[in-house]
């Protein structure tokens, strides 16, 4: 069954339409994240600026198959990628944000060789949850003026 995924590149939309991933926008994010277990948010990015995002879209189901039943995939729609990425401290595309039981685990950014990807995902699935890099008090450099934090 095809879902309405107008803001996803075709290869990313295929994850939703053919591979059982969930299309994520600001309305569906909280429910997806709140479900128990491991979740991966996939940020494809603009395929013109970040063509490796399409490579990740192709390889991600194969990576999921290496770890059967270990994680579900949420594909973040383009129109809300920036807002969702900021929430988890991600600043690079493509990115895979790993979450467990609603808590942040880690971020794996970029495209990697197969063996490296498998190792990084194995590490992510074994890591404890932690605080997302975006949560907390922003740091101000020593040379910044007091006015710069207002």
N, CA, C and O atoms as a MOPAC input file, in Angstrom:
PM7 MOZYME 1SCF
protein

 N      0.84200 1    -1.18000 1     0.00000 1
 C      0.00000 1     0.00000 1     0.00000 1
 C      0.88500 1     1.24100 1     0.00000 1
 O      1.77400 1     1.36500 1     0.84300 1
 N      0.65700 1     2.14500 1    -0.92100 1
 C      1.42900 1     3.38100 1    -0.98100 1
 C      0.89600 1     4.38600 1     0.01900 1
 O     -0.31300 1     4.56500 1     0.17000 1
 N      1.82200 1     5.03200 1     0.69400 1
 C      1.47300 1     6.09700 1     1.61900 1
 C      1.78100 1     7.42100 1     0.93800 1
 O      2.59700 1     7.47100 1     0.01800 1
 N      1.14700 1     8.47100 1     1.37300 1
 C      1.40000 1     9.78800 1     0.82000 1
 C      2.72300 1    10.30300 1     1.38800 1
 O      2.78500 1    10.71900 1     2.54500 1
 N      3.77300 1    10.27400 1     0.57900 1
 C      5.09800 1    10.71300 1     1.00500 1
 C      5.65400 1    11.72300 1    -0.00100 1
 O      6.70600 1    11.49400 1    -0.59700 1
 N      4.94100 1    12.84700 1    -0.18900 1
 C      5.31000 1    13.78000 1    -1.25200 1
 C      6.65800 1    14.47000 1    -1.02800 1
 O      7.26400 1    14.94500 1    -1.98800 1
 N      7.13700 1    14.53600 1     0.20400 1
 C      8.37900 1    15.26100 1     0.42700 1
 C      9.57800 1    14.32900 1     0.52300 1
 O     10.66400 1    14.77100 1     0.89800 1
 N      9.41300 1    13.05800 1     0.19500 1
 C     10.52900 1    12.12700 1     0.22800 1
 C     11.01600 1    11.83100 1    -1.18200 1
 O     10.20900 1    11.69400 1    -2.10100 1
 N     12.33700 1    11.73100 1    -1.36200 1
 C     12.84200 1    11.25500 1    -2.65400 1
 C     12.32100 1     9.83400 1    -2.89600 1
 O     12.06000 1     9.11400 1    -1.93200 1
 N     12.16300 1     9.41500 1    -4.14800 1
 C     11.57500 1     8.10400 1    -4.43800 1
 C     12.23600 1     6.92900 1    -3.70700 1
 O     11.52800 1     6.03200 1    -3.24800 1
 N     13.55000 1     6.90600 1    -3.58700 1
 C     14.19700 1     5.78400 1    -2.90400 1
 C     13.89100 1     5.77600 1    -1.40900 1
 O     13.78500 1     4.70900 1    -0.80300 1
 N     13.75000 1     6.94800 1    -0.81600 1
 C     13.37500 1     7.02300 1     0.60000 1
 C     11.89900 1     6.66400 1     0.76800 1
 O     11.53000 1     5.98800 1     1.72800 1
 N     11.05900 1     7.11200 1    -0.15900 1
 C      9.63100 1     6.76500 1    -0.10900 1
 C      9.44500 1     5.25800 1    -0.25200 1
 O      8.51200 1     4.69200 1     0.31700 1
 N     10.31500 1     4.61300 1    -0.99800 1
 C     10.23600 1     3.16100 1    -1.16800 1
 C     10.39300 1     2.43000 1     0.16800 1
 O      9.79100 1     1.37700 1     0.37800 1
 N     11.20600 1     2.99500 1     1.07000 1
 C     11.34300 1     2.39500 1     2.40400 1
 C      9.98900 1     2.33100 1     3.10900 1
 O      9.68300 1     1.36600 1     3.80900 1
 N      9.19200 1     3.36900 1     2.91500 1
 C      7.86500 1     3.42900 1     3.53200 1
 C      6.88800 1     2.54900 1     2.75900 1
 O      6.15900 1     1.75300 1     3.35100 1
 N      6.87500 1     2.69000 1     1.46100 1
 C      5.87500 1     2.01200 1     0.63700 1
 C      6.10200 1     0.52100 1     0.45400 1
 O      5.14700 1    -0.23500 1     0.27500 1
 N      7.37000 1     0.08700 1     0.49900 1
 C      7.66200 1    -1.31700 1     0.21100 1
 C      8.38700 1    -2.04400 1     1.34000 1
 O      8.40300 1    -3.27500 1     1.36700 1
 N      8.97900 1    -1.31300 1     2.25800 1
 C      9.82800 1    -1.96100 1     3.26300 1
 C      9.32100 1    -1.82800 1     4.69600 1
 O     10.00600 1    -2.23800 1     5.63300 1
 N      8.14000 1    -1.26400 1     4.87600 1
 C      7.53300 1    -1.22000 1     6.20500 1
 C      8.02600 1    -0.11700 1     7.12200 1
 O      7.70100 1    -0.11600 1     8.30900 1
 N      8.80100 1     0.81900 1     6.60300 1
 C      9.23400 1     1.95600 1     7.42300 1
 C      8.03800 1     2.88100 1     7.65300 1
 O      7.02600 1     2.79900 1     6.95700 1
 N      8.18000 1     3.75200 1     8.63500 1
 C      7.13100 1     4.71200 1     8.96400 1
 C      7.54200 1     6.09000 1     8.46400 1
 O      8.66300 1     6.52900 1     8.72000 1
 N      6.65800 1     6.77300 1     7.75900 1
 C      6.92100 1     8.16100 1     7.36100 1
 C      6.76600 1     9.02600 1     8.60800 1
 O      5.75500 1     8.95400 1     9.30700 1
 N      7.77500 1     9.83800 1     8.87500 1
 C      7.79200 1    10.65500 1    10.08400 1
 C      7.70000 1    12.12300 1     9.72100 1
 O      8.45800 1    12.63100 1     8.89400 1
 N      6.74800 1    12.79200 1    10.36400 1
 C      6.67500 1    14.25400 1    10.30400 1
 C      6.44300 1    14.74000 1    11.72800 1
 O      6.47800 1    13.94200 1    12.66500 1
 N      6.21000 1    16.01600 1    11.90100 1
 C      6.05700 1    16.54800 1    13.25800 1
 C      4.82700 1    15.97600 1    13.96300 1
 O      4.78300 1    15.95100 1    15.19300 1
 N      3.83300 1    15.51800 1    13.21000 1
 C      2.63500 1    14.94300 1    13.81600 1
 C      2.81100 1    13.48200 1    14.23600 1
 O      2.13500 1    13.02800 1    15.15900 1
 N      3.69300 1    12.74700 1    13.58500 1
 C      3.85100 1    11.32000 1    13.87200 1
 C      5.10700 1    10.99300 1    14.68100 1
 O      5.26100 1     9.86300 1    15.14500 1
 N      5.99200 1    11.95000 1    14.85500 1
 C      7.26700 1    11.70200 1    15.54100 1
 C      7.08400 1    11.17800 1    16.95600 1
 O      7.66800 1    10.15200 1    17.30500 1
 N      6.29900 1    11.84400 1    17.77100 1
 C      6.16500 1    11.47300 1    19.18500 1
 C      5.65400 1    10.04400 1    19.34800 1
 O      6.16800 1     9.29500 1    20.17900 1
 N      4.65800 1     9.66500 1    18.57200 1
 C      4.10500 1     8.31500 1    18.68900 1
 C      5.12500 1     7.26200 1    18.25200 1
 O      5.22900 1     6.20400 1    18.87300 1
 N      5.87000 1     7.54500 1    17.19500 1
 C      6.88800 1     6.59900 1    16.72200 1
 C      7.98800 1     6.41900 1    17.76600 1
 O      8.38100 1     5.29600 1    18.07900 1
 N      8.46800 1     7.51500 1    18.29000 1
 C      9.56300 1     7.48400 1    19.26700 1
 C      9.12400 1     6.81700 1    20.57100 1
 O      9.92500 1     6.14000 1    21.21500 1
 N      7.87500 1     6.99800 1    20.96100 1
 C      7.38400 1     6.48600 1    22.24500 1
 C      7.21400 1     4.97000 1    22.27700 1
 O      7.14800 1     4.37900 1    23.35500 1
 N      7.14500 1     4.34700 1    21.12600 1
 C      6.96900 1     2.89000 1    21.10800 1
 C      8.19200 1     2.21300 1    21.72000 1
 O      9.30900 1     2.71500 1    21.58800 1
 N      7.99300 1     1.08700 1    22.38300 1
 C      9.12900 1     0.41000 1    23.01100 1
 C     10.07700 1    -0.19500 1    21.98000 1
 O      9.67800 1    -0.52100 1    20.86200 1
 N     11.32800 1    -0.33600 1    22.37600 1
 C     12.32200 1    -0.96200 1    21.51200 1
 C     13.19400 1     0.04900 1    20.80900 1
 O     13.12800 1     1.25200 1    21.06300 1
 N     14.01400 1    -0.47500 1    19.91600 1
 C     14.96300 1     0.35700 1    19.16800 1
 C     14.31000 1     0.90100 1    17.90700 1
 O     13.60100 1     0.19100 1    17.19500 1
 N     14.56600 1     2.17100 1    17.65200 1
 C     14.06500 1     2.89100 1    16.48000 1
 C     15.23200 1     3.61700 1    15.81800 1
 O     16.17300 1     4.03900 1    16.49000 1
 N     15.16200 1     3.75400 1    14.52100 1
 C     16.14500 1     4.53000 1    13.77700 1
 C     15.39600 1     5.56700 1    12.96000 1
 O     14.52000 1     5.23500 1    12.16200 1
 N     15.75100 1     6.82800 1    13.17000 1
 C     15.21300 1     7.90400 1    12.33700 1
 C     16.20300 1     8.13600 1    11.20800 1
 O     17.37800 1     8.40800 1    11.45400 1
 N     15.73400 1     8.03000 1     9.97800 1
 C     16.57600 1     8.22700 1     8.80400 1
 C     16.32600 1     9.60900 1     8.22600 1
 O     15.20000 1     9.95300 1     7.86600 1
 N     17.39000 1    10.39400 1     8.14100 1
 C     17.37600 1    11.72400 1     7.53900 1
 C     18.13100 1    11.62100 1     6.22300 1
 O     19.36100 1    11.56600 1     6.21000 1
 N     17.40200 1    11.59500 1     5.12700 1
 C     18.00800 1    11.44800 1     3.80200 1
 C     18.67100 1    12.74600 1     3.35000 1
 O     19.74900 1    12.72500 1     2.75700 1
 N     18.03100 1    13.85900 1     3.62700 1
 C     18.52800 1    15.14100 1     3.14700 1
 C     18.15800 1    15.36500 1     1.69800 1
 O     17.57300 1    14.50100 1     1.04400 1
 N     18.50400 1    16.52600 1     1.21400 1
 C     18.25900 1    16.89200 1    -0.18200 1
 C     19.15600 1    16.03100 1    -1.07300 1
 O     20.37900 1    16.11600 1    -0.96600 1
 N     18.57900 1    15.20600 1    -1.94600 1
 C     19.40200 1    14.30700 1    -2.75500 1
 C     20.33000 1    15.02100 1    -3.74500 1
 O     21.29100 1    14.42200 1    -4.22700 1
 N     20.05700 1    16.26800 1    -4.04600 1
 C     20.96200 1    17.01900 1    -4.91200 1
 C     22.21000 1    17.43500 1    -4.12500 1
 O     23.33300 1    17.30600 1    -4.61100 1
 N     21.99700 1    17.93300 1    -2.91200 1
 C     23.12300 1    18.35800 1    -2.07200 1
 C     23.82200 1    17.18700 1    -1.39400 1
 O     25.03100 1    17.23300 1    -1.16800 1
 N     23.07000 1    16.13800 1    -1.06700 1
 C     23.60100 1    14.99500 1    -0.32400 1
 C     23.23000 1    13.69300 1    -1.04700 1
 O     22.39700 1    12.93400 1    -0.55300 1
 N     23.83700 1    13.42900 1    -2.20700 1
 C     23.44200 1    12.23700 1    -2.97200 1
 C     23.68500 1    10.92800 1    -2.22300 1
 O     23.04900 1     9.92000 1    -2.53300 1
 N     24.59800 1    10.92400 1    -1.23900 1
 C     24.83800 1     9.69600 1    -0.48500 1
 C     23.61900 1     9.30000 1     0.35700 1
 O     23.52000 1     8.15700 1     0.80200 1
 N     22.69400 1    10.23700 1     0.57400 1
 C     21.45100 1     9.90100 1     1.26800 1
 C     20.66500 1     8.84000 1     0.51900 1
 O     20.00800 1     8.00000 1     1.13400 1
 N     20.72900 1     8.87400 1    -0.80800 1
 C     20.04200 1     7.86200 1    -1.60700 1
 C     20.72400 1     6.50600 1    -1.44700 1
 O     20.06100 1     5.46800 1    -1.43900 1
 N     22.05700 1     6.51800 1    -1.31900 1
 C     22.78600 1     5.27100 1    -1.07200 1
 C     22.35100 1     4.65500 1     0.25800 1
 O     22.14300 1     3.44500 1     0.35300 1
 N     22.21600 1     5.50100 1     1.28500 1
 C     21.78100 1     5.01200 1     2.59300 1
 C     20.36600 1     4.44800 1     2.49500 1
 O     20.06100 1     3.43500 1     3.12500 1
 N     19.50800 1     5.08600 1     1.71800 1
 C     18.13800 1     4.59500 1     1.54700 1
 C     18.12600 1     3.18900 1     0.94300 1
 O     17.26200 1     2.37800 1     1.27700 1
 N     19.06300 1     2.90200 1     0.07200 1
 C     19.14000 1     1.58300 1    -0.55600 1
 C     19.72300 1     0.55000 1     0.40600 1
 O     19.25100 1    -0.58600 1     0.46100 1
 N     20.74100 1     0.94100 1     1.15800 1
 C     21.46700 1     0.01700 1     2.02900 1
 C     20.75100 1    -0.23400 1     3.37000 1
 O     20.93700 1    -1.28900 1     3.97600 1
 N     19.94000 1     0.71900 1     3.83300 1
 C     19.32400 1     0.62500 1     5.15500 1
 C     18.48600 1    -0.64500 1     5.35900 1
 O     18.59700 1    -1.26200 1     6.41800 1
 N     17.65500 1    -1.06200 1     4.39600 1
 C     16.91400 1    -2.31500 1     4.61800 1
 C     17.83300 1    -3.53400 1     4.70300 1
 O     17.53000 1    -4.49900 1     5.40500 1
 N     18.94400 1    -3.48400 1     3.99200 1
 C     19.90700 1    -4.58500 1     4.05200 1
 C     20.58500 1    -4.62200 1     5.41900 1
 O     20.84400 1    -5.69500 1     5.96400 1
 N     20.86600 1    -3.45800 1     5.95900 1
 C     21.42800 1    -3.38500 1     7.30600 1
 C     20.42400 1    -3.88400 1     8.33300 1
 O     20.78200 1    -4.58700 1     9.27800 1
 N     19.16700 1    -3.51300 1     8.13800 1
 C     18.12200 1    -3.97900 1     9.04600 1
 C     18.02700 1    -5.51200 1     9.00000 1
 O     17.76500 1    -6.14300 1    10.02400 1
 N     18.23300 1    -6.10000 1     7.84500 1
 C     18.15700 1    -7.55300 1     7.70300 1
 C     19.28800 1    -8.26000 1     8.45600 1
 O     19.12300 1    -9.40400 1     8.88000 1
 N     20.42100 1    -7.59800 1     8.62500 1
 C     21.53700 1    -8.16900 1     9.37800 1
 C     21.18000 1    -8.29100 1    10.86100 1
 O     21.70300 1    -9.15000 1    11.57200 1
 N     20.27900 1    -7.41500 1    11.31000 1
 C     19.83700 1    -7.38500 1    12.71200 1
 C     18.32600 1    -7.61100 1    12.75600 1
 O     17.58300 1    -6.70800 1    13.13800 1
 N     17.85800 1    -8.80600 1    12.36900 1
 C     16.41700 1    -9.03200 1    12.23300 1
 C     15.65100 1    -8.77000 1    13.52600 1
 O     15.99000 1    -9.27200 1    14.59800 1
 N     14.60100 1    -7.96100 1    13.37600 1
 C     13.73200 1    -7.65600 1    14.50200 1
 C     14.32000 1    -6.72900 1    15.54900 1
 O     13.69300 1    -6.50200 1    16.58400 1
 N     15.51200 1    -6.18600 1    15.30800 1
 C     16.18000 1    -5.37000 1    16.31100 1
 C     15.77100 1    -3.90000 1    16.28700 1
 O     15.79200 1    -3.24500 1    17.32800 1
 N     15.39700 1    -3.36500 1    15.11600 1
 C     15.00800 1    -1.95600 1    15.07100 1
 C     14.01500 1    -1.69800 1    13.95100 1
 O     13.99600 1    -2.38100 1    12.92700 1
 N     13.18900 1    -0.68400 1    14.18700 1
 C     12.25200 1    -0.20800 1    13.17200 1
 C     12.79600 1     1.09200 1    12.59500 1
 O     13.54500 1     1.81300 1    13.25300 1
 N     12.41500 1     1.37400 1    11.37700 1
 C     12.90800 1     2.56000 1    10.67400 1
 C     11.79500 1     3.58900 1    10.52800 1
 O     10.67000 1     3.26200 1    10.15000 1
 N     12.12800 1     4.83200 1    10.83500 1
 C     11.26800 1     5.97300 1    10.56100 1
 C     11.99000 1     6.87800 1     9.57800 1
 O     13.12500 1     7.28600 1     9.82600 1
 N     11.35400 1     7.18800 1     8.48700 1
 C     11.95300 1     8.05200 1     7.46100 1
 C     11.39800 1     9.45400 1     7.66300 1
 O     10.20500 1     9.69200 1     7.47400 1
 N     12.26500 1    10.37400 1     8.04300 1
 C     11.83200 1    11.73900 1     8.34200 1
 C     11.60500 1    12.49200 1     7.03300 1
 O     12.49100 1    12.57400 1     6.18200 1
 N     10.40900 1    13.03400 1     6.89400 1
 C     10.06100 1    13.75300 1     5.66900 1
 C     10.86500 1    15.04200 1     5.55300 1
 O     11.17700 1    15.69000 1     6.55200 1
 N     11.18900 1    15.39200 1     4.33400 1
 C     12.08500 1    16.52000 1     4.03500 1
 C     11.61500 1    17.82500 1     4.70200 1
 O     12.43700 1    18.56800 1     5.24000 1
 N     10.31200 1    18.11100 1     4.67400 1
 C      9.83400 1    19.40200 1     5.17200 1
 C     10.04700 1    19.59100 1     6.67000 1
 O      9.95000 1    20.71600 1     7.16100 1
 N     10.33200 1    18.52600 1     7.40400 1
 C     10.54200 1    18.68800 1     8.85200 1
 C     11.89100 1    18.14000 1     9.31300 1
 O     12.13300 1    18.03200 1    10.51500 1
 N     12.76200 1    17.79700 1     8.38300 1
 C     14.07100 1    17.24800 1     8.76200 1
 C     14.86000 1    18.19100 1     9.66600 1
 O     15.41200 1    17.75700 1    10.67700 1
 N     14.91900 1    19.45900 1     9.32000 1
 C     15.71000 1    20.40200 1    10.12500 1
 C     15.22300 1    20.45700 1    11.56500 1
 O     16.02900 1    20.40100 1    12.49500 1
 N     13.92900 1    20.56500 1    11.75700 1
 C     13.37700 1    20.67700 1    13.11100 1
 C     13.62700 1    19.40800 1    13.91500 1
 O     14.01000 1    19.48300 1    15.08200 1
 N     13.41700 1    18.25500 1    13.31200 1
 C     13.62600 1    16.99300 1    14.02300 1
 C     15.11800 1    16.78000 1    14.28000 1
 O     15.50000 1    16.32200 1    15.35700 1
 N     15.95300 1    17.10600 1    13.31500 1
 C     17.40000 1    16.94800 1    13.49000 1
 C     17.90900 1    17.80600 1    14.64000 1
 O     18.73400 1    17.35200 1    15.43200 1
 N     17.42800 1    19.03100 1    14.73900 1
 C     17.83900 1    19.91700 1    15.84500 1
 C     17.48200 1    19.31100 1    17.19200 1
 O     18.24400 1    19.42100 1    18.15300 1
 N     16.33500 1    18.67800 1    17.25800 1
 C     15.89300 1    18.06200 1    18.51500 1
 C     16.90800 1    17.02600 1    19.01500 1
 O     17.09200 1    16.85100 1    20.22000 1
 N     17.56000 1    16.34800 1    18.07000 1
 C     18.51100 1    15.30100 1    18.42700 1
 C     19.97000 1    15.71000 1    18.19100 1
 O     20.86600 1    14.86900 1    18.25800 1
 N     20.20500 1    16.97100 1    17.92200 1
 C     21.56400 1    17.46800 1    17.78400 1
 C     22.27700 1    17.02100 1    16.52000 1
 O     23.50700 1    17.02300 1    16.47400 1
 N     21.54000 1    16.64300 1    15.51000 1
 C     22.15300 1    16.19800 1    14.26100 1
 C     22.33900 1    17.39000 1    13.32900 1
 O     21.43600 1    18.20800 1    13.15600 1
 N     23.51800 1    17.47100 1    12.73900 1
 C     23.81800 1    18.58500 1    11.84400 1
 C     24.36600 1    18.11300 1    10.50300 1
 O     24.85700 1    18.92300 1     9.71700 1
 N     24.28700 1    16.81900 1    10.23600 1
 C     24.86100 1    16.28800 1     9.00900 1
 C     23.87000 1    15.34000 1     8.33800 1
 O     23.14600 1    14.60100 1     9.00500 1
 N     23.85000 1    15.37600 1     7.01600 1
 C     22.98600 1    14.48700 1     6.23800 1
 C     23.85800 1    13.62600 1     5.35200 1
 O     24.90800 1    14.08800 1     4.90500 1
 N     23.47500 1    12.42400 1     5.08700 1
 C     22.39600 1    11.66600 1     5.71600 1
 C     22.78200 1    11.26900 1     7.14100 1
 O     23.96400 1    11.19600 1     7.48000 1
 N     21.78400 1    11.01800 1     7.95600 1
 C     22.00600 1    10.59300 1     9.34100 1
 C     21.00600 1     9.53300 1     9.75000 1
 O     19.87200 1     9.48600 1     9.27300 1
 N     21.46700 1     8.68700 1    10.64700 1
 C     20.62000 1     7.70000 1    11.30900 1
 C     20.68700 1     8.00200 1    12.79600 1
 O     21.74300 1     7.86900 1    13.41300 1
 N     19.56800 1     8.40700 1    13.37000 1
 C     19.48500 1     8.67600 1    14.80600 1
 C     18.90300 1     7.42900 1    15.46400 1
 O     17.79400 1     7.00700 1    15.13700 1
 N     19.64800 1     6.85100 1    16.37900 1
 C     19.19100 1     5.66100 1    17.09800 1
 C     18.53500 1     6.07700 1    18.40100 1
 O     19.07500 1     6.89000 1    19.15100 1
 N     17.35500 1     5.50400 1    18.66500 1
 C     16.57700 1     5.76500 1    19.87400 1
 C     16.16400 1     4.42200 1    20.47700 1
 O     15.99100 1     3.43400 1    19.76400 1
 N     16.01400 1     4.40500 1    21.77200 1
 C     15.52000 1     3.19400 1    22.44300 1
 C     14.52300 1     3.59400 1    23.51300 1
 O     14.81900 1     4.41700 1    24.38000 1
 N     13.34200 1     3.00400 1    23.44400 1
 C     12.28800 1     3.27600 1    24.42900 1
 C     12.07700 1     4.77700 1    24.61400 1
 O     11.87400 1     5.25000 1    25.73300 1
 N     12.12700 1     5.50900 1    23.52700 1
 C     11.89500 1     6.94800 1    23.55200 1
 C     13.10000 1     7.78900 1    23.91500 1
 O     13.00300 1     9.01500 1    23.93900 1
 N     14.23600 1     7.16700 1    24.20000 1
 C     15.43800 1     7.88900 1    24.61400 1
 C     16.49300 1     7.85500 1    23.51600 1
 O     16.58100 1     6.89200 1    22.75400 1
 N     17.28600 1     8.90600 1    23.44400 1
 C     18.37300 1     9.01300 1    22.47600 1
 C     19.47100 1     8.00300 1    22.78500 1
 O     19.79300 1     7.75900 1    23.94800 1
 N     20.04400 1     7.41400 1    21.72700 1
 C     21.19500 1     6.52100 1    21.88900 1
 C     22.41400 1     7.13700 1    21.21100 1
 O     23.39100 1     7.47000 1    21.88300 1
 N     22.36900 1     7.29400 1    19.88600 1
 C     23.51800 1     7.83800 1    19.15500 1
 C     23.10100 1     8.24000 1    17.75000 1
 O     21.95800 1     8.03700 1    17.34100 1
 N     24.04200 1     8.80900 1    17.02800 1
 C     23.84600 1     9.25500 1    15.65600 1
 C     24.95000 1     8.64500 1    14.80000 1
 O     26.12700 1     8.72500 1    15.15200 1
 N     24.57600 1     8.04200 1    13.68700 1
 C     25.54000 1     7.55400 1    12.70400 1
 C     25.28300 1     8.35800 1    11.43900 1
 O     24.24000 1     8.21500 1    10.80100 1
 N     26.24200 1     9.20500 1    11.08200 1
 C     26.06600 1    10.10000 1     9.93600 1
 C     26.92100 1     9.65500 1     8.76100 1
 O     27.96800 1     9.02900 1     8.92700 1
 N     26.44600 1     9.99400 1     7.57000 1
 C     27.19500 1     9.72000 1     6.35400 1
 C     26.97600 1     8.30400 1     5.84300 1
 O     26.25200 1     7.50400 1     6.43400 1
 N     27.63100 1     8.02900 1     4.72200 1
 C     27.60800 1     6.70200 1     4.10700 1
 C     28.91600 1     6.01700 1     4.47300 1
 O     29.96500 1     6.66100 1     4.51500 1
 N     28.86200 1     4.71400 1     4.74000 1
 C     30.04000 1     3.97300 1     5.16000 1
 C     30.18500 1     2.69400 1     4.35500 1
 O     29.23000 1     2.21900 1     3.74100 1
 N     31.39400 1     2.14200 1     4.36600 1
 C     31.60700 1     0.82300 1     3.78500 1
 C     30.76400 1    -0.17800 1     4.56900 1
 O     30.46500 1     0.04000 1     5.74300 1
 N     30.38500 1    -1.27100 1     3.91900 1
 C     29.48800 1    -2.23700 1     4.51000 1
 C     29.94600 1    -2.70500 1     5.89600 1
 O     29.17300 1    -2.63500 1     6.85100 1
 N     31.16100 1    -3.16900 1     6.01600 1
 C     31.66500 1    -3.68200 1     7.29200 1
 C     31.64000 1    -2.63300 1     8.38600 1
 O     31.30600 1    -2.92500 1     9.53400 1
 N     31.99700 1    -1.40500 1     8.02300 1
 C     31.96100 1    -0.30700 1     8.99700 1
 C     30.52800 1    -0.02200 1     9.44100 1
 O     30.26800 1     0.21000 1    10.62200 1
 N     29.60900 1    -0.04200 1     8.48400 1
 C     28.20300 1     0.21500 1     8.81200 1
 C     27.65800 1    -0.84100 1     9.77200 1
 O     27.00600 1    -0.51700 1    10.76400 1
 N     27.93300 1    -2.10000 1     9.46400 1
 C     27.45000 1    -3.19000 1    10.31900 1
 C     28.01900 1    -3.01900 1    11.72800 1
 O     27.29500 1    -3.17300 1    12.71200 1
 N     29.30100 1    -2.70300 1    11.82600 1
 C     29.93400 1    -2.52400 1    13.13900 1
 C     29.33500 1    -1.33700 1    13.88000 1
 O     29.07900 1    -1.42400 1    15.08100 1
 N     29.10900 1    -0.23500 1    13.18200 1
 C     28.52800 1     0.95500 1    13.82700 1
 C     27.11300 1     0.69100 1    14.32500 1
 O     26.73400 1     1.15100 1    15.40300 1
 N     26.33700 1    -0.04400 1    13.54900 1
 C     24.97000 1    -0.34100 1    13.97400 1
 C     24.98600 1    -1.32400 1    15.14200 1
 O     24.19800 1    -1.18400 1    16.07700 1
 N     25.86900 1    -2.31100 1    15.09700 1
 C     25.99200 1    -3.24000 1    16.22600 1
 C     26.35200 1    -2.46900 1    17.49400 1
 O     25.79000 1    -2.71600 1    18.56100 1
 N     27.29500 1    -1.52900 1    17.36600 1
 C     27.67700 1    -0.70400 1    18.52200 1
 C     26.48400 1     0.10600 1    19.02900 1
 O     26.24100 1     0.17600 1    20.23400 1
 N     25.74000 1     0.71900 1    18.10100 1
 C     24.59200 1     1.55200 1    18.47900 1
 C     23.53800 1     0.72800 1    19.20800 1
 O     22.94800 1     1.19500 1    20.18200 1
 N     23.30000 1    -0.48300 1    18.74500 1
 C     22.29000 1    -1.33300 1    19.36900 1
 C     22.71900 1    -1.84000 1    20.74400 1
 O     21.88600 1    -2.26700 1    21.54300 1
 N     24.02600 1    -1.78900 1    21.01500 1
 C     24.54400 1    -2.23500 1    22.31200 1
 C     24.75100 1    -1.08300 1    23.29500 1
 O     24.92300 1    -1.31900 1    24.49000 1
 N     24.73700 1     0.15400 1    22.81100 1
 C     24.97900 1     1.32000 1    23.66500 1
 C     23.81700 1     1.58100 1    24.60900 1
 O     22.66800 1     1.27400 1    24.29200 1
 N     24.12000 1     2.14900 1    25.76800 1
 C     23.03000 1     2.60700 1    26.63600 1
 C     22.44700 1     3.91000 1    26.08400 1
 O     23.07100 1     4.57200 1    25.25400 1
 N     21.26400 1     4.26900 1    26.54100 1
 C     20.70100 1     5.55600 1    26.14800 1
 C     21.50400 1     6.66800 1    26.80400 1
 O     22.19800 1     6.45200 1    27.79700 1
 N     21.39800 1     7.84900 1    26.23700 1
 C     22.11500 1     9.00900 1    26.76900 1
 C     21.32200 1    10.26200 1    26.44700 1
 O     20.23200 1    10.19800 1    25.88000 1
 N     21.87700 1    11.37800 1    26.81100 1
 C     21.22800 1    12.64800 1    26.50600 1
 C     21.60300 1    13.06400 1    25.08600 1
 O     22.77100 1    13.00200 1    24.70100 1
 N     20.61600 1    13.48500 1    24.32100 1
 C     20.88300 1    13.96400 1    22.96200 1
 C     21.78600 1    15.18500 1    23.02200 1
 O     21.65700 1    15.99300 1    23.94100 1
 N     22.69600 1    15.34100 1    22.06600 1
 C     23.62000 1    16.46900 1    22.08600 1
 C     22.94200 1    17.83600 1    22.09000 1
 O     23.56800 1    18.82400 1    22.47400 1
 N     21.68500 1    17.91600 1    21.67600 1
 C     21.01000 1    19.21400 1    21.61000 1
 C     20.37500 1    19.61800 1    22.92700 1
 O     19.92300 1    20.75400 1    23.07200 1
 N     20.33300 1    18.69900 1    23.90000 1
 C     19.66600 1    18.98900 1    25.16200 1
 C     20.66600 1    19.56900 1    26.14100 1
 O     21.77500 1    19.05400 1    26.28800 1
 N     20.27600 1    20.63200 1    26.80600 1
 C     21.15500 1    21.22500 1    27.81200 1
 C     21.34300 1    22.69500 1    27.56900 1
 O     20.66000 1    23.29700 1    26.74000 1
 N     22.27100 1    23.26800 1    28.29300 1
 C     22.55100 1    24.69000 1    28.19200 1
 C     23.56300 1    24.90700 1    27.08800 1
 O     24.61500 1    24.26700 1    27.09000 1
 N     23.27700 1    25.79800 1    26.13500 1
 C     24.23400 1    26.03500 1    25.06700 1
 C     25.50100 1    26.67700 1    25.62600 1
 O     25.44800 1    27.52600 1    26.51600 1
 N     26.63300 1    26.25400 1    25.08800 1
 C     27.89500 1    26.80900 1    25.52400 1
 C     28.20600 1    28.05900 1    24.72300 1
 O     27.90800 1    28.14100 1    23.53100 1
 N     28.81000 1    29.03100 1    25.39500 1
 C     29.20800 1    30.28200 1    24.75100 1
 C     30.71800 1    30.33200 1    24.81600 1
 O     31.29800 1    30.15800 1    25.88800 1
 N     31.36400 1    30.56700 1    23.68400 1
 C     32.82400 1    30.62800 1    23.62500 1
 C     33.36300 1    31.77400 1    24.46000 1
 O     32.65300 1    32.73800 1    24.74900 1
 N     34.65000 1    31.65700 1    24.85100 1
 C     35.28000 1    32.65900 1    25.69500 1
 C     35.29400 1    34.04500 1    25.05700 1
 O     35.24500 1    35.05700 1    25.75600 1
 N     35.36000 1    34.08500 1    23.73500 1
 C     35.42900 1    35.37700 1    23.06100 1
 C     34.06700 1    35.99800 1    22.77700 1
 O     34.00500 1    37.09500 1    22.22200 1
 N     32.98800 1    35.34100 1    23.13600 1
 C     31.65300 1    35.85100 1    22.84600 1
 C     31.26700 1    36.91100 1    23.85400 1
 O     31.60300 1    36.82600 1    25.03500 1
 N     30.56400 1    37.89900 1    23.36900 1
 C     30.10400 1    38.94600 1    24.26300 1
 C     28.85400 1    38.49100 1    24.99500 1
 O     28.17000 1    37.57100 1    24.54800 1
 N     28.55700 1    39.11900 1    26.09700 1
 C     27.36500 1    38.77900 1    26.88200 1
 C     26.10500 1    38.94700 1    26.04200 1
 O     25.14000 1    38.20500 1    26.22500 1
 N     26.10000 1    39.90900 1    25.12700 1
 C     24.91800 1    40.17200 1    24.30600 1
 C     24.65700 1    39.03200 1    23.33100 1
 O     23.52400 1    38.85800 1    22.88100 1
 N     25.69100 1    38.24500 1    22.99200 1
 C     25.50300 1    37.21500 1    21.99100 1
 C     24.63900 1    36.06500 1    22.46700 1
 O     24.21500 1    35.24500 1    21.65300 1
 N     24.36700 1    35.98000 1    23.75000 1
 C     23.53400 1    34.86700 1    24.21900 1
 C     22.09200 1    35.29200 1    24.42100 1
 O     21.32500 1    34.54500 1    25.03000 1
 N     21.70100 1    36.42400 1    23.95100 1
 C     20.31500 1    36.88400 1    24.10800 1
 C     19.60200 1    36.89100 1    22.80000 1
 O     18.42600 1    37.24900 1    22.74000 1

